[in-house]
Amino acid sequence: LSMETEIRLETKKRADEEAIRVFNENLRQLLLAPPLGQKNVMAIDPGFRTGCKLVGLNGQGKLLHTETLYPHQVSEEKVKAAGETVKKLCSNFGIEAVAIGNGTAGRETEAFIRKLALPREIQVVMVNESGASVYSASEVAREEFPDQDVTVRGAVSIGRRLIDPLAELVKIDPKAIGVGQYQHDVDQR
């Protein structure tokens, strides 16, 4: 019985070390991802039922505009109105890139944006939104955007991750970023 316990503990320790090593490497790659730079970004937190939360950010990540679009509705009028809104905002704010969260409705939202035939110089990028909801509900986000709701804060986080991933991701607990396996099960020290 004692040998069995000892082997189980030793095996668990080795598995934890490997999981931590993988987590460490994945986190390092994510934090060292190259920034897009100081460009005006439209960030979209996609959604079906509640609509897509859209924000306009300047090159420093300052919030310029918020809007909710419904591009996935059965009503052709709402879809057309959403497309016109995106085009108008791209023009008004000099948008240079569109960041779309990769969560629910992400692919459908990307397809919608690409169908709009935006100018070629506007990049459309899928952004990993893991941990955006953790940030949006955090004290830091509430201090930064006291007048905005959680969904708008999440969209801002998605856009800022494209502008400068390191500056945005350091605001989130590493366990919530979603880059490792079993990170909640290993020895937390």
C-alpha positions in Angstrom: 0.0 0.0 0.0 2.8 2.4 0.8 4.6 1.6 -2.5 1.4 2.3 -4.4 0.9 5.6 -2.6 4.6 6.6 -3.2 4.4 5.7 -6.9 1.1 7.6 -7.3 2.6 10.7 -5.7 5.7 10.5 -7.7 3.8 10.1 -11.0 1.5 13.0 -10.0 4.5 15.2 -9.3 6.0 14.4 -12.7 2.7 15.0 -14.5 2.3 18.3 -12.7 5.9 19.4 -13.7 5.1 18.6 -17.3 1.8 20.4 -17.3 3.5 23.4 -15.7 6.3 23.3 -18.3 3.7 23.2 -21.2 1.7 26.0 -19.6 4.9 28.1 -19.2 5.9 27.7 -22.8 2.4 28.4 -24.1 2.1 31.5 -21.9 5.5 32.7 -23.0 4.6 32.4 -26.7 1.3 34.2 -26.1 2.8 37.1 -24.1 5.6 37.6 -26.7 3.2 37.7 -29.7 4.0 40.7 -31.8 1.7 43.7 -31.4 -0.2 45.2 -34.3 1.0 48.6 -33.2 -0.8 51.9 -32.8 -3.6 51.5 -35.3 -7.3 52.4 -35.0 -9.1 49.1 -34.3 -12.7 48.0 -34.4 -13.2 45.2 -31.9 -16.2 42.9 -32.0 -17.3 40.5 -29.2 -19.5 38.2 -31.3 -22.8 36.8 -30.1 -26.0 35.4 -31.6 -28.9 36.1 -29.3 -27.5 39.2 -27.6 -25.9 40.6 -30.7 -22.3 41.6 -31.4 -20.7 44.2 -29.1 -18.7 46.5 -31.3 -16.2 49.1 -30.0 -13.9 51.6 -31.7 -10.5 52.1 -30.2 -7.7 54.5 -31.2 -4.1 53.5 -31.5 -3.5 53.7 -27.8 -6.5 51.5 -27.0 -8.7 54.4 -25.8 -12.5 53.7 -26.2 -14.0 56.0 -28.9 -17.4 54.4 -29.6 -19.6 51.5 -28.6 -22.5 49.9 -30.5 -24.5 46.6 -30.6 -25.1 45.0 -33.9 -27.3 42.1 -34.9 -25.7 40.6 -38.1 -27.0 37.1 -37.4 -30.7 37.8 -37.2 -33.2 36.4 -39.7 -34.4 39.9 -40.5 -32.6 41.0 -43.7 -33.1 44.6 -42.6 -31.1 44.2 -39.4 -28.3 42.4 -41.2 -28.1 45.2 -43.9 -28.3 47.9 -41.2 -25.4 46.1 -39.3 -23.3 46.1 -42.4 -24.0 49.8 -43.1 -23.1 50.7 -39.5 -19.8 48.8 -39.8 -18.9 50.6 -43.0 -19.8 54.0 -41.6 -17.8 53.5 -38.4 -14.8 52.3 -40.4 -14.9 55.5 -42.4 -15.7 57.8 -39.5 -12.9 56.5 -37.2 -10.3 55.6 -39.8 -10.3 52.0 -38.8 -7.2 50.1 -39.9 -8.0 46.6 -38.4 -11.0 44.6 -37.2 -10.4 42.3 -34.2 -13.1 39.6 -33.8 -13.3 37.4 -30.7 -13.0 33.7 -31.4 -15.9 32.7 -29.1 -19.5 31.9 -29.9 -20.5 33.3 -33.3 -16.9 34.2 -34.1 -16.6 32.5 -37.4 -20.1 33.7 -38.5 -19.1 37.3 -37.6 -15.8 37.0 -39.5 -17.7 35.8 -42.6 -20.2 38.7 -42.2 -17.3 41.3 -42.0 -15.5 39.8 -45.0 -18.7 39.9 -47.1 -18.9 43.7 -46.5 -16.0 44.3 -48.9 -14.2 46.7 -46.6 -11.2 48.5 -48.1 -8.2 46.1 -48.6 -6.0 48.0 -46.2 -8.3 47.0 -43.3 -7.1 43.8 -41.7 -9.6 41.4 -40.3 -8.1 39.3 -37.5 -9.6 36.6 -35.2 -8.4 37.2 -31.7 -8.3 34.7 -28.8 -10.8 35.9 -26.3 -9.9 33.5 -23.5 -10.0 35.4 -20.2 -11.7 38.5 -21.7 -14.7 37.9 -19.5 -12.5 37.5 -16.5 -10.9 40.9 -17.2 -14.3 42.5 -18.0 -15.6 41.6 -14.5 -12.4 42.5 -12.7 -11.8 45.5 -10.5 -9.2 46.9 -12.9 -11.8 46.9 -15.7 -14.5 48.5 -13.5 -12.0 51.3 -12.5 -11.0 51.8 -16.2 -14.6 51.8 -17.6 -17.0 52.6 -14.7 -19.8 53.6 -17.1 -19.6 50.6 -19.4 -21.2 47.2 -19.0 -19.3 43.9 -18.9 -19.8 43.1 -22.6 -18.3 46.4 -23.8 -15.3 45.9 -21.5 -14.8 42.4 -23.0 -14.8 43.9 -26.5 -12.3 46.5 -25.5 -10.0 43.7 -24.2 -10.3 41.8 -27.5 -9.3 44.9 -29.4 -6.4 45.8 -27.1 -5.1 42.2 -27.4 -4.6 42.9 -31.1 -3.0 46.3 -30.5 -0.6 45.1 -27.8 -1.2 41.6 -26.4 1.4 41.9 -23.6 -0.1 45.1 -22.2 -3.6 43.6 -22.1 -2.9 40.0 -21.0 -0.9 41.1 -17.9 -4.2 42.3 -16.5 -5.5 38.8 -16.4 -4.7 36.0 -14.0 -2.5 33.5 -16.0 -4.8 30.6 -15.1 -7.7 32.4 -16.9 -5.9 32.9 -20.2 -6.5 29.3 -21.3 -3.1 28.3 -22.6 -2.4 25.2 -20.5 -3.9 21.8 -19.7 -4.8 21.0 -16.1 -3.5 24.4 -14.8 -6.2 24.4 -12.1 -5.3 20.8 -11.0 -1.6 21.2 -10.4 0.1 22.4 -7.2 -0.7 26.1 -7.2 2.5 27.1 -5.6 
